[in-house]
Amino acid sequence: ETGVTQSPTHLIKTRGQQVTLRCSSQSGHNTVSWYQQALGQGPQFIFQYYREEENGRGNFPPRFSGLQFPNYSSELNVNALELDDSALYLCASSLVGREGLYNEQFFGPGTRLTVL
Amino acid sequence: AQSVAQPEDQVNVAEGNPLTVKCTYSVSGNPYLFWYVQYPNRGLQFLLKYITGDNLVKGSYGFEAEFNKSQTSFHLKKPSALVSDSALYFCAVRAYTGGFKTIFGAGTRLFVKA
């Protein structure tokens, strides 16, 4: 086990709704990243937070937003859900220096989101 | 543009034989390369990484990977495959281009037959 937990495990929403997914990082980790993994594909990088500030973002629209809290927890918020948002959402934490590049990530088990 | 390619969707190997899972990358600047494994109903697990130094890096469960800068490759290898190695393997590169990004390959499914 990596020490990274996510909730809920599964979630069903309808198109147009908003959703919040939660992640608890491994203790002491200062960086959290969120990924979207569609069935049969590799994880797609959504964004990364370092010490509560976003410091990297992939090719996702602004309706995907996040927060990182001082207690190592974080949230992924998705507004105006679309059918294509159905996927497994993964969070990953790591302990990195200011450069942010050197260390491996520890992944949570994911939240399976279904948008109907 | 930054990218990671895993040219094989699936690799089949007999138990006890050596295995190779291929990965090539395209990134500006120095690459920071990783391999992760995903077992059914379990999260992604870190296997090994290349940051700098020796081109041959050793990781968990007897896996190793060879960094080849001229061929922009980072192939995953194991001298003797086990049935329990059967899983989905992902190559990833982390880089900074105006912000931090991590790019994963599409994954290679490894089947090890007894």
Boltz contact constraints between the chains, C-beta under 6 A:
constraints:
  - contact:
      token1: [A, 41]
      token2: [B, 106]
      max_distance: 6.0
  - contact:
      token1: [A, 42]
      token2: [B, 90]
      max_distance: 6.0
  - contact:
      token1: [A, 42]
      token2: [B, 104]
      max_distance: 6.0
  - contact:
      token1: [A, 42]
      token2: [B, 105]
      max_distance: 6.0
  - contact:
      token1: [A, 42]
      token2: [B, 106]
      max_distance: 6.0
  - contact:
      token1: [A, 42]
      token2: [B, 107]
      max_distance: 6.0
  - contact:
      token1: [A, 43]
      token2: [B, 104]
      max_distance: 6.0
  - contact:
      token1: [A, 45]
      token2: [B, 101]
      max_distance: 6.0
  - contact:
      token1: [A, 45]
      token2: [B, 102]
      max_distance: 6.0
  - contact:
      token1: [A, 48]
      token2: [B, 100]
      max_distance: 6.0
  - contact:
      token1: [A, 55]
      token2: [B, 100]
      max_distance: 6.0
  - contact:
      token1: [A, 56]
      token2: [B, 99]
      max_distance: 6.0
  - contact:
      token1: [A, 56]
      token2: [B, 100]
      max_distance: 6.0
  - contact:
      token1: [A, 56]
      token2: [B, 101]
      max_distance: 6.0
  - contact:
      token1: [A, 57]
      token2: [B, 99]
      max_distance: 6.0
  - contact:
      token1: [A, 100]
      token2: [B, 100]
      max_distance: 6.0
  - contact:
      token1: [A, 101]
      token2: [B, 32]
      max_distance: 6.0
  - contact:
      token1: [A, 101]
      token2: [B, 94]
      max_distance: 6.0
  - contact:
      token1: [A, 102]
      token2: [B, 51]
      max_distance: 6.0
  - contact:
      token1: [A, 104]
      token2: [B, 46]
      max_distance: 6.0
  - contact:
      token1: [A, 104]
      token2: [B, 49]
      max_distance: 6.0
  - contact:
      token1: [A, 107]
      token2: [B, 43]
      max_distance: 6.0
  - contact:
      token1: [A, 107]
      token2: [B, 44]
      max_distance: 6.0
  - contact:
      token1: [A, 108]
      token2: [B, 43]
      max_distance: 6.0
  - contact:
      token1: [A, 109]
      token2: [B, 43]
      max_distance: 6.0
